[in-house]
């Protein structure tokens, strides 16, 4: 079967392309990946990173409106897409973009006109049920009315699709992690290399308020003196975190993916204390499965998909509750056997559900289902 995967995430060698590599490894899948030549991510422009070796076709194309302040990236579209459909003749068009984006509307419109036999798989991470402004609600309604299958990154995301009137087949298919890169390592050696000591609580990601980082700082302050915090990332609240941090907290700059496994192995526990807001809640929490792949236990808040992802690999606490978070940190700091057990369970969960191979298997099964 011929699959066209439309995805800005596949610009990145580490974020999206592992999924493409895993899909292309199947003998019955001929894959082309269409990505934008430029994309604005967290305020920074980035270009496509061509894979060094790939069993799939990688097409970088110009897009119109890659960024508009009021609409961010959701009005982008590919002027070349009609030509791509006519030339490649896909059996399945997998749109790894929100159904309310203009590119989803464009792909479905062109499918209906140029290649009506092709099947549409629409993917979404949106897990908040809210009415979108013009023209996005109209885009979503049209795409969901024409989709042959819908994929949500979580059960909540699938439920939002249902609430918006989608009645077709759907599944929750999660994010994934490279479980060869992210693996258990010698923890003492990792800590020594990073000059970390005591009981190390870690965070990796954007330094933004909705990630509950002020709650995390306060929770560490409520813990015994041997509990230290290391944050890895950058963002608008970096300076405020420095101001509040004190000598028990270190903030390290962003690290490339290849360096993150050593960091996560140096941590005794990774924390994702996200807070739900009116316009956002945690859609998945990829760092949770990255830590799990390293057999590092995690603590997560009850925001969005976090409890489902944590499952048996860690502890879940109420969001916006530093005292409860401190209690969970203290529990793990005093119980090495619990840390070991949770870490082993987290690694097992990753191998069973969150490898790129497993996610690709599920997507291939969906392609087969819509074609059947």
Secondary structure, DSSP 8 states (H G I E B T S, - for coil): -EEEEE-SGGGSTTTTHHHHHHHHTSTT-EEEEEEESEEEETTEEEE----SS-SSEEEEE--B-S-BTTTBTTT-B-TTHHHHHHHH--SEEEE-S-TTSHHHHHHHHHHHHH-TTSEEEEEE---S-----TTHHHHHHHHHHH-SEEEESSHHHHHHHHHTT--S-EEE----B-TTTS----HHHHHHHTT--SEEEEEES---GGGTHHHHHHHHHTS-TTEEEEEE---TTHHHHHHHH-TTEEEE----HHHHHHHHHH-SEEEE-----SS---S--HHHHHHHHTT--EEEESSTTHHHHHGGGEEEE-TT-HHHHHHHHHHHHT-HHHHHHHHHHHHHHHHHH-BHHHHHHHHHHHHHHHH-
